[in-house]
Amino acid sequence: MDDILKFLCVLIGMGLIANCGDDYPVQPGSEGELVEEMVQIPAGEFVMGTNEYGRDEGPAHVVFLDAFWIDRFEVVNADYRLFVATTGRDPAACADSVGFNAARQPVVGVTWFDAQDFCAWAGKRLCSEAEWEKAAGGDGRIYPWGNEEPDPTRLNFNGHVGKPATVGSFPNGMSPFEVSDLSGNVWEWVADWYRVAYYRNSPRENPQGPESGSLRVMRGGSWVNGAPAVRVQERGRLSPVWQGKAIGFRCCR
């Protein structure tokens, strides 16, 4: 989990919390219509977690999930602006930050509560941690594309792009279910509370995480992280009120 600690230091050092920078006009792009593209993940078993890495990622265990749908892409600024315009909610913290507010970039600067409410508004919900992990692999692979080491042709990570990339920019990094950007680009809030030892006694069928906690899980790593944080099994966690330039979300149904 050292990479998570490094990530937190990067967030602080680069100002990746509530203040996302100077104000600029919104960059041009498609607005006014919610873009929905979802992928169905079939019901069945998969192996969640790993015995190879950090203490909160194990033990590896078999989980059964009902069929569900997941957004092919992370929620983008254009869709989040429609949510704001429709509901009167405050804009994302990075809504006016150049380099972070293009229409097809993933929205960042949103809390877990913002993510939850957007998904509900769109007729969806936040993905569970188990759903996210199955969509990202489901067969024990280390990364969505397989076990080959990450490189800049597969994902936005390790500062190579320097900001969130337009969603869908890395087709070589798709998961087996053709879900995009599950490694890198932005961390993704999921529904679950975080608990270090949750996997030791979690339900075998459709786990939903602990009943309570102080931190929410986020998955996938981001544009600022190196290889350890973009693994399928990596579990990030932060306060649900955290906002930052490297944290977004996608929805399930």
N, C-alpha and C positions, 0 to 999 in steps of 0.2 A: 504493500500500500504506500510505499515511499513516493510513487509517482503522483498519488493523490495529494500528498503533502506538498510536493513541488508545484502541483497545479494550483493549490491554494495560495502559495507564495507568489506565483505568477499573476494570479488574479489581483492580489493586493498591489504588487509592484507595477502592474500595467494598468491599474485603475479599472479592473473588470468587474466592478460592483455597481452600485446604483447610478453613479455619475458616469455616463457614457461619453462625455466629451462635449465639445462646443455644438451650438445649434447651427444647422444648415437646412436649406430647403429639402423637402422630400425628393428623392431621385425619381425620375420618370419611370413608369411601368404600368402594367395592366392593373386596373383597380375596378371595384364595383361589382364583382361576381366571385363568389366563393368557389375555389377550385378544389374539386374532390376527385382523388384518384386513390383507390384502396385496393389492397391485395388480400385475398382470402387465404388464411392459414388453416389447413385441414386439422380435424381432430386427431388426437393420437398421443403417443408417448414420445418423450425425448429425454436425454440426459442433461440435467441442469447442474451447473457448477463444475468444479474441477478439484482434483486432489493435488494439483501441481503447484499452485501459487498461494496467494494470501489466505490468511486464516478465516476471512469472512466469505470466501468463495467455495468452501467445501463443507461437508463432503459432497462429492459428485453423487447425484441421486436421481432416480427415475421419477418424472412428473408426467401426469396425464392432463392435457388441456382439451376442453371443448373447442370446436371450430370457432374462429374469430376473424375479424377483418382488421387490417392495420394500414395506416396511411403509407403509401409508397414513398412519400417524401416528408421531410420535416415541415411543420407549419411555417408558411412564408409571410413576409411583411405585408404583402398585398391583402392576404386573407385576414391577418390580424387587424389591419387598419379598417377593414369592413366590419369586423366585430366591434371595434371601438366606435365607429360611426353609428352603428345600429343600436348599441347599448348605452352609449354615453360614458363608457368606462375610460379611465385614464389611459393614455397611450403607453406603449412599452417604453422603458427607460432609455432605450437607444433609438427611439423613433426619429430623432432629428440628428443623428450622428452620421456624418459622411463616412462611407465605407461599410456601414452596417444597416442601411435602410433601403437598399434597392428592393424592388418589388418581389423578385424571386430568390432573394437571400432568405435563409431561415430567420424568423424573428428571434431576437435575443433581448436581454434586459427584462425578462418576465419572471415573476415568482411562480412557485408551484401552484398557488391559488389562482393566478392568472391563467396558467395552463389548464387547470381543472375547469375553470369557468368557460374558457374558450371551447373546450371539447364539448361541454354540456350544451352550449349555445349552438354548436354545429350538429347536435344530435348524436354525439359520440361520447367518449370518456377517455381518460388517461389509460394507457396500457398498464397491465400489471407487469411486475418485474419478470415473471415467468413468461408471459406472452412476448415481451420484448426479446428475451434471450432465445426463445424458439424461433422467432422471425429472423433473428440474426444468424442462426446456424442450425441448431437442433440435432446435430450429429457428432458433437464433440470437437468440431473444428475450432481453431484458435481465433480466426478472423472470419468475417462473413464470406470472403472469397475462398477460404481454405487455410492451409498452414504456412503458406509462403510469407516471408517477412513483409511488413508494410513498405510501400514505396510511393512516391508522389503521383504515380499513374493510377493508383487505386483509391486514394483518399486524401483529404485535406487534413494534414497533421503536422506537428513538429515545427510550426511556423513557416512552412514552405510557401503558403499563399499569403499569410499575414492578416487574414480576416476570414469570416465565413464565406464560403463559395456559394455560387448559385446552386440550388438543389439539383441533383441529378447530373452533376458535372463529372462524375467518376463511375461510368458504367462497369468498368473492370472490377470495381469493388462491391458490386451488388451481392446480396445474400442468395442462397439457393432458391428463395421464393421471389427473387427479383425486387427486393426492397432496397432502396437506395440510402446511402450515407449513414448506415448504422454504425460504422466506425469513423471517428473523426468528424470534422465540420463543427458540430456543436454537441455538447452533452445534452442528453434528453431526460427531462423529468419523467418519472413513472409514478404510478399511484401509490406504491408501497411505502410504509414506514420502514426505517432501517433498523436492523438489529444484527449485531456481529454474528451471533450463533443461530440465526433463524433457520438455516438449512438443516440443522441437526434434528429438528422436530417439526419441520413444516409439513403440511398436508400433502399427500401424494397426488390428489386431484385438485386442479384449479386453485393453487395457493394464491392468497391475496395479501400476504405480508402480515406482520404483527398488528395487533389491534390498536396499539398506541406507540408513541415514541416522540422524539424531539427533532429528528432529522428525516428527510425524505430521500429516497434513492434516486440517483440519476445514472444513466447508462451511456456508453459508447465513446467516451473521450471527445476531444475537440481539436480545433485547428491549432491550439497552443501545445498540445500534449505529444509525448513520444510514444513509442510502440507499446510499452506495458499498459498504458491506460486505454488503448483502443482495442484490446482483446474482447471477445464476445462475453467472457465471464466476469470482466472487471466490474466492481460495484463501487460507484461513487456515492457520496452522500453529503448533503448540506442542509442548513436551515431552510424551511419552505418559504421564508420571506426573502431569501437571497436573490439578488438580480445581478446579472453579469453579462459581459460581451461574449461569453463562450457557452452560455446555457440557453437552450430552447426546448422544444418538445415535438412530439407527434401524437396522434390520437388513434384509438382503437374503437371497435364496435362489436 
